[in-house]
């Protein structure tokens, strides 16, 4: 089966398990025209990642060892939530940089949680060791076909809601969300990848033509801080010649605060990263170009102004 069929199958599997998130238009934000946005931060556990988690768990038999996942926070919360709803035991490994709100979200799910010193790569190594020891099923955060197909349902759903845009801006960490979008759209609309300047695994890989490790830091690192882009995302991005733009932390923070002050949309830095590319002119649409933004994550402590 090709990607569109895989994504259609994923949509059938996860119906009833995930929310159909709303779409709206934002006026203002220093932009000359309204921007269409999909509010995927209103998904279960605050991100799109519940889609990939449910698709993975529903598409295959879960072993006696249960489920294991490594995460910067959001993926772990989604896997823990899906496992709880489907009645499976789960162990989630997160790095210390995950942050208190994401750690608390996982703890509330009832999953076993282990906080690992270091970054996401360290949590992934610990999760792989647990997988080898117990036979647990690994649910990868972004570089697995079932995960990507699940995330692709976000874009297929958006089109079914009447997406009216020539170009869609999507924030990138490990690449699962944008890979799903690329897999579904297959060039029918332009996709712009947006990364923080200090967490830019896709841009680095595209620059040299191969997967490379990058140093990770900045305000969005606990969501977008993959040291290496996923192979699936990279292959699709090369094939489709994806446009990749970088934004500084200050622009992400400005977009995050603007979403709260002007629209009362409360998101984490990753959720504001794609909009930051428009507000900071890292991406400037051509005359008449209709642009949409995917808002993808809500897991922060309350009110970013405090």
C-alpha positions in Angstrom: 0.0 0.0 0.0 1.1 3.6 -0.6 1.1 6.3 2.0 -2.4 7.8 1.2 -3.9 4.3 1.7 -1.9 3.8 4.9 -3.2 7.1 6.3 -6.8 6.3 5.3 -6.4 3.0 7.2 -5.0 4.8 10.1 -7.9 7.2 10.1 -10.4 4.3 10.3 -8.5 2.7 13.2 -8.3 5.8 15.3 -11.8 7.1 14.8 -13.5 7.3 18.1 -10.1 7.4 19.9 -8.9 10.9 18.9 -10.6 14.3 18.6 -11.4 16.0 15.3 -9.7 19.3 16.2 -11.1 22.6 15.1 -10.0 25.0 12.3 -10.2 28.7 12.4 -8.7 31.9 11.0 -6.5 34.4 12.9 -6.6 38.1 12.1 -3.8 40.5 13.1 -0.5 39.2 14.3 1.2 41.8 12.2 0.2 39.9 9.0 -1.5 41.5 6.0 -4.1 38.8 5.6 -5.9 36.3 7.9 -4.1 33.0 8.4 -6.0 29.7 8.6 -4.9 27.5 11.5 -5.7 24.0 12.7 -5.8 23.8 16.5 -4.2 20.4 17.0 -3.0 21.5 20.4 -6.6 20.7 21.5 -6.0 17.0 20.8 -5.9 14.5 23.7 -2.8 15.2 25.8 -2.3 18.5 24.1 -0.6 17.4 20.8 -1.1 15.6 17.6 0.9 12.6 18.9 -2.2 10.7 20.2 -2.9 10.0 16.5 0.3 8.1 16.0 0.2 6.4 19.4 -3.3 5.0 18.9 -2.6 3.9 15.3 0.5 2.0 16.4 -1.2 0.2 19.3 -4.4 -0.6 17.3 -2.5 -1.9 14.2 -0.6 -4.7 15.9 -0.6 -7.2 18.8 0.9 -5.8 22.0 3.2 -8.3 23.7 3.1 -9.4 27.3 6.0 -7.1 28.0 3.7 -4.1 27.3 4.7 -0.9 25.7 7.8 1.3 26.0 8.4 4.7 24.6 11.1 7.4 24.8 10.0 11.0 24.6 10.9 14.6 25.1 7.5 14.6 26.9 4.6 15.0 24.5 5.0 11.6 22.7 5.3 9.9 26.1 2.1 11.5 27.3 0.3 10.4 24.2 1.6 6.8 24.4 0.7 6.6 28.1 -2.8 7.9 27.4 -3.4 5.5 24.5 -2.0 2.6 26.5 -4.3 3.5 29.5 -7.4 3.8 27.3 -6.6 0.4 25.6 -5.7 -1.4 28.8 -2.0 -2.0 28.2 0.9 -1.4 30.7 3.4 1.2 29.5 6.8 2.5 30.6 7.9 5.9 29.4 11.4 7.3 29.5 11.9 11.0 29.3 15.0 13.3 29.7 15.3 15.7 32.6 14.7 18.6 30.1 11.1 17.3 29.5 9.8 19.9 32.0 7.5 19.6 35.0 4.2 20.0 33.1 4.9 17.1 30.7 6.3 14.9 33.4 3.2 15.5 35.5 1.0 14.8 32.5 2.6 11.4 32.0 2.4 10.6 35.7 -1.3 11.3 35.7 -1.8 8.7 33.0 -0.8 5.9 35.3 2.1 4.7 33.2 5.5 3.9 34.8 7.8 6.8 34.3 11.6 7.0 34.4 13.4 10.4 34.1 16.8 10.0 32.5 19.7 12.4 32.8 20.6 14.2 29.5 18.5 14.7 26.4 16.0 12.8 24.2 18.8 10.6 22.7 19.6 9.3 26.3 16.0 8.5 27.0 15.8 6.6 23.6 18.8 4.6 24.6 17.3 3.6 27.9 14.0 2.7 26.2 15.8 0.5 23.7 17.6 -1.3 26.6 14.2 -1.9 28.3 12.8 -3.2 25.1 15.7 -5.7 24.8 15.3 -6.8 28.4 11.6 -7.2 28.5 10.3 -7.7 25.0 8.1 -4.6 25.3 6.9 -3.0 22.1 8.7 0.2 21.2 6.5 3.0 20.0 8.9 5.4 18.2 8.2 9.1 18.5 8.6 9.9 14.8 10.5 7.5 12.7 8.2 4.5 12.2 5.6 3.9 9.4 2.7 3.5 11.8 3.6 6.6 13.7 3.9 8.7 10.5 0.7 7.3 9.1 -1.1 8.2 12.3 0.3 11.7 12.2 -0.8 12.0 8.6 -4.4 11.8 9.6 -4.0 15.4 10.9 -3.5 16.7 7.4 -6.1 14.4 5.8 -8.6 15.6 8.4 -7.7 19.2 7.8 -8.4 18.8 4.1 -11.8 17.2 4.9 -12.5 20.3 6.9 -12.0 22.5 3.8 -8.4 23.6 4.0 -8.1 26.6 1.8 -4.3 27.3 1.5 -1.6 27.0 -1.1 1.1 26.6 1.6 1.1 25.0 5.1 3.7 25.8 7.7 4.6 23.0 10.1 7.1 23.0 13.0 9.6 20.2 12.9 11.3 18.2 15.7 12.0 14.6 14.8 9.8 14.9 11.7 6.8 12.6 12.4 4.1 15.3 11.9 5.6 16.9 8.8 6.4 13.4 7.4 2.7 12.5 7.7 1.7 15.8 6.0 4.1 15.2 3.2 3.0 11.6 2.8 -0.6 12.6 2.5 -0.3 15.7 0.3 2.4 14.3 -2.0 3.2 17.7 -3.4 -0.4 18.9 -3.9 0.3 21.8 -1.6 3.5 23.5 -0.6 4.8 22.6 2.8 7.2 24.8 4.7 9.2 23.2 7.5 10.0 25.5 10.4 12.7 24.8 13.0 14.3 26.7 15.8 17.8 27.9 15.0 19.1 25.9 17.9 17.2 22.6 17.2 17.4 22.2 13.4 18.0 18.5 12.6 16.1 18.6 9.3 17.8 21.8 8.0 21.2 20.3 8.9 20.5 17.1 7.1 19.2 18.8 4.0 22.2 21.0 3.9 24.7 18.1 3.7 22.4 15.6 2.0 22.5 13.0 4.8 21.3 12.4 8.4 23.6 14.1 10.9 23.5 14.7 14.6 23.0 18.3 15.8 23.4 20.0 19.1 20.0 20.8 20.7 19.1 23.8 22.9 16.6 26.6 23.2 13.1 27.2 24.4 11.5 24.6 22.2 14.1 21.9 22.8 11.8 19.7 25.0 9.4 19.3 22.0 11.5 20.0 18.9 14.9 18.9 20.2 15.6 15.7 18.1 19.4 15.3 17.6 18.8 13.6 14.3 15.9 13.9 11.9 13.9 10.7 11.1 14.9 8.8 8.0 11.2 8.7 6.8 11.0 12.5 7.1 14.3 13.1 5.4 13.5 10.8 2.5 10.2 12.6 1.9 11.7 16.0 2.3 14.4 15.3 -0.3 11.9 13.8 -2.7 9.6 16.7 -2.4 12.3 19.4 -2.1 10.8 20.8 1.1 11.4 24.5 1.9 13.0 24.7 5.4 13.1 27.9 7.4 14.8 28.7 10.8 13.5 31.0 13.5 15.2 32.3 16.7 13.9 31.8 20.2 12.9 35.4 20.5 10.6 35.0 17.5 9.1 31.8 18.9 8.5 33.5 22.2 6.9 36.6 20.5 4.5 34.3 18.6 3.7 32.3 21.7 2.7 35.5 23.6 0.8 36.9 20.6 -1.3 33.8 20.4 -2.2 34.2 24.0 -2.7 37.9 24.1 -4.6 38.3 20.8 -6.5 34.9 20.5 -6.3 33.4 24.0 -4.6 30.3 22.5 -2.2 29.0 25.1 0.6 26.9 23.6 4.1 25.7 24.4 7.0 27.2 22.3 6.8 24.3 19.8 3.1 25.2 19.1 4.1 28.7 18.2 7.1 27.9 16.1 5.4 27.7 12.7 3.5 31.0 13.2 6.8 32.6 14.3 8.2 32.1 10.7 5.4 34.3 9.4 5.5 36.9 12.1 9.3 37.3 11.9 9.4 37.2 8.1 11.5 34.1 8.1 8.9 33.0 5.5 7.3 35.8 3.4 4.3 34.6 1.3 4.1 35.8 -2.3 1.3 38.2 -3.3 -2.0 36.3 -3.3 -0.5 33.2 -1.6 -2.9 31.6 0.9 -1.1 30.4 4.0 -2.1 28.0 6.8 -0.3 27.2 10.1 -0.5 24.0 12.1 -0.6 24.7 15.8 0.7 21.6 17.4 1.4 21.6 21.2 -0.1 23.0 24.4 1.9 21.5 27.2 3.3 24.3 29.3 2.7 25.7 32.7 -0.2 28.2 32.7 0.0 31.7 31.2 3.3 32.4 29.4 3.2 36.0 30.7 4.0 34.8 34.3 
